[in-house]
């Protein structure tokens, strides 16, 4: 059997990640609870959080984890009817590239 490519390994890794969320943080972890990455998003006023900081652990960097995490967090906010402000540079870039998530932003015109 041929060795797996990095793309195949990355796909398997992403499929095995578990999305978790709390009031002020969303994160991805492996099934064994190992932290992969997180977004800090404290509430700044009722119904609005601020995506302050996105972190991916070094062992997982360069694999699209930050994008997967941001998408999962945005999906959860949408589901919960919560809006987001953005002060994290990564989140600003991600939302600019994904206009289909403009409804999650408290002020989409700021992008």
Buried (B, 14 or more C-beta within 10 A) or exposed (E): EEEEEEEEEBBEBBEEBEBBBEEEBBBBBEEEEEBBBBBBBEEBEEEBBBBBBBBBEEEBEEBBBBBBBBBBBBBBBBEEEBBBBBEBEBBBBBBEEBEEBEEBBBEEEEE
